[in-house]
Amino acid sequence: MPEQDRASRSLTGSAARAAAQSESAAAALARSLTLPDGATLRLRAICPDDAPRLQAFHGRLSPQAICFRFFGVMPELTSAFAERLSQVDYDERMAVVATPSADASAPIIAVARYERTARTEAEFALAVEDDWQGRGIGPRLLWALAEYARHHEITTFTAEVMYTNERMLALLRHARFPVTMRMREGRVVARLDITD
Ligand SMILES: CC(C)(COP(=O)(O)OP(=O)(O)OC[C@H]1O[C@@H](n2cnc3c(N)ncnc32)[C@H](O)[C@@H]1OP(=O)(O)O)[C@@H](O)C(=O)NCCC(=O)NCCS
């Protein structure tokens, strides 16, 4: 077998092993999530089938929540964007979703995601459906995502937050992780040390 073929075959093999490992790590993330008020949600890794549920979730967000999350007006999530957001590799890009029940077709009510920006750093973002906000879902999704990220050698989470987004800023200040915040071009840039 030519050297190059052997190399590409073994690369394919190791890439496939890494993908299988990441998928099983993502499967291990599935759990129930108890809120401070006693309500129970389901937490799981996002999957490619979630694209239409992500579009429906986006459709239920208020214009302000969309603006805080995407820094602009975006009344609809296009199919192409929903597909990109629902197709992650469970390592460089990862997302966890919360649903009110374990039913596979249950609506998505919150999403936390990260995208790696350096070997040990990733930018993260959260969105919780308006009717579910203020119940402690955001912080719990952040903790679950950070726990997953730590197992993928990520030690720092960063986020850009509008300075008017008081709920997100309060969440960051109370999020159990050492945090630094500074202003850049009218936005707060937060860095969280998620090592433990
Ligand atoms: C910002 C957002 C993700 C927060 O999620 P949430 O589930 O509504 O979060 P909660 O309000 O339950 O938690 C934050 C609150 O809990 C408090 N809190 C969080 N962790 C806490 C802790 N460990 N101990 C004590 N209080 C804590 C915060 O002070 C805050 O309280 P306050 O708003 O009454 O001051 C959500 O409101 C949202 O999706 N907003 C729109 C999109 C957005 O802004 N995304 C962020 C873009 S980076």
The ligand as an SDF file (V2000), in Angstrom:
LIG
                    3D

 48 50  0  0  0  0  0  0  0  0999 V2000
  -29.0150   35.5120   30.3110 C   0  0  0  0  0  0  0  0  0  0  0  0
  -29.7450   34.1650   30.4400 C   0  0  0  0  0  0  0  0  0  0  0  0
  -28.9740   33.1080   29.6840 C   0  0  0  0  0  0  0  0  0  0  0  0
  -29.7980   33.8090   31.9230 C   0  0  0  0  0  0  0  0  0  0  0  0
  -30.4370   32.5610   32.0690 O   0  0  0  0  0  0  0  0  0  0  0  0
  -31.5680   32.3720   33.1450 P   0  0  0  0  0  0  0  0  0  0  0  0
  -31.9320   30.9500   33.2070 O   0  0  0  0  0  0  0  0  0  0  0  0
  -32.6440   33.3480   32.8810 O   0  0  0  0  0  0  0  0  0  0  0  0
  -30.7370   32.7490   34.4210 O   0  0  0  0  0  0  0  0  0  0  0  0
  -31.3260   33.1110   35.8330 P   0  0  0  0  0  0  0  0  0  0  0  0
  -31.9760   34.4600   35.8020 O   0  0  0  0  0  0  0  0  0  0  0  0
  -32.1340   32.0210   36.3770 O   0  0  0  0  0  0  0  0  0  0  0  0
  -29.9490   33.1840   36.6030 O   0  0  0  0  0  0  0  0  0  0  0  0
  -29.3160   34.3230   36.6900 C   0  0  0  0  0  0  0  0  0  0  0  0
  -29.8070   34.8400   38.0060 C   0  0  0  0  0  0  0  0  0  0  0  0
  -29.4080   33.9320   39.0010 O   0  0  0  0  0  0  0  0  0  0  0  0
  -28.4710   34.5200   39.8490 C   0  0  0  0  0  0  0  0  0  0  0  0
  -27.4900   33.4940   40.0080 N   0  0  0  0  0  0  0  0  0  0  0  0
  -26.8890   32.7620   39.0700 C   0  0  0  0  0  0  0  0  0  0  0  0
  -26.0810   31.8590   39.6200 N   0  0  0  0  0  0  0  0  0  0  0  0
  -26.2020   32.0280   40.9590 C   0  0  0  0  0  0  0  0  0  0  0  0
  -25.6130   31.3950   42.0670 C   0  0  0  0  0  0  0  0  0  0  0  0
  -24.7630   30.3770   41.9430 N   0  0  0  0  0  0  0  0  0  0  0  0
  -25.9450   31.8300   43.2890 N   0  0  0  0  0  0  0  0  0  0  0  0
  -26.7940   32.8430   43.4480 C   0  0  0  0  0  0  0  0  0  0  0  0
  -27.3890   33.4660   42.4310 N   0  0  0  0  0  0  0  0  0  0  0  0
  -27.0920   33.0710   41.2010 C   0  0  0  0  0  0  0  0  0  0  0  0
  -28.0440   35.7370   39.1430 C   0  0  0  0  0  0  0  0  0  0  0  0
  -27.6980   36.7570   40.0330 O   0  0  0  0  0  0  0  0  0  0  0  0
  -29.3100   36.1090   38.3860 C   0  0  0  0  0  0  0  0  0  0  0  0
  -30.2620   36.6890   39.2310 O   0  0  0  0  0  0  0  0  0  0  0  0
  -30.9910   38.0580   38.8880 P   0  0  0  0  0  0  0  0  0  0  0  0
  -31.3170   38.0620   37.4200 O   0  0  0  0  0  0  0  0  0  0  0  0
  -32.2080   37.9540   39.7180 O   0  0  0  0  0  0  0  0  0  0  0  0
  -30.0280   39.1040   39.3000 O   0  0  0  0  0  0  0  0  0  0  0  0
  -31.1930   34.2440   29.9040 C   0  0  0  0  0  0  0  0  0  0  0  0
  -31.8890   35.2170   30.6210 O   0  0  0  0  0  0  0  0  0  0  0  0
  -31.2710   34.5100   28.4130 C   0  0  0  0  0  0  0  0  0  0  0  0
  -31.2940   33.5880   27.6180 O   0  0  0  0  0  0  0  0  0  0  0  0
  -31.3140   35.7760   27.9930 N   0  0  0  0  0  0  0  0  0  0  0  0
  -31.4200   36.1170   26.5920 C   0  0  0  0  0  0  0  0  0  0  0  0
  -30.2070   35.6980   25.7610 C   0  0  0  0  0  0  0  0  0  0  0  0
  -28.9270   36.1630   26.4030 C   0  0  0  0  0  0  0  0  0  0  0  0
  -28.8460   37.2320   26.9820 O   0  0  0  0  0  0  0  0  0  0  0  0
  -27.8840   35.3390   26.2660 N   0  0  0  0  0  0  0  0  0  0  0  0
  -26.5750   35.6380   26.7680 C   0  0  0  0  0  0  0  0  0  0  0  0
  -25.6920   35.9570   25.5980 C   0  0  0  0  0  0  0  0  0  0  0  0
  -23.9830   35.7410   25.9980 S   0  0  0  0  0  0  0  0  0  0  0  0
  1  2  1  0
  2  3  1  0
  2  4  1  0
  2 36  1  0
  4  5  1  0
  5  6  1  0
  6  7  2  0
  6  8  1  0
  6  9  1  0
  9 10  1  0
 10 11  2  0
 10 12  1  0
 10 13  1  0
 13 14  1  0
 14 15  1  0
 15 16  1  0
 15 30  1  0
 16 17  1  0
 17 18  1  0
 17 28  1  0
 18 19  1  0
 18 27  1  0
 19 20  2  0
 20 21  1  0
 21 22  1  0
 21 27  2  0
 22 23  1  0
 22 24  2  0
 24 25  1  0
 25 26  2  0
 26 27  1  0
 28 29  1  0
 28 30  1  0
 30 31  1  0
 31 32  1  0
 32 33  2  0
 32 34  1  0
 32 35  1  0
 36 37  1  0
 36 38  1  0
 38 39  2  0
 38 40  1  0
 40 41  1  0
 41 42  1  0
 42 43  1  0
 43 44  2  0
 43 45  1  0
 45 46  1  0
 46 47  1  0
 47 48  1  0
M  END
$$$$
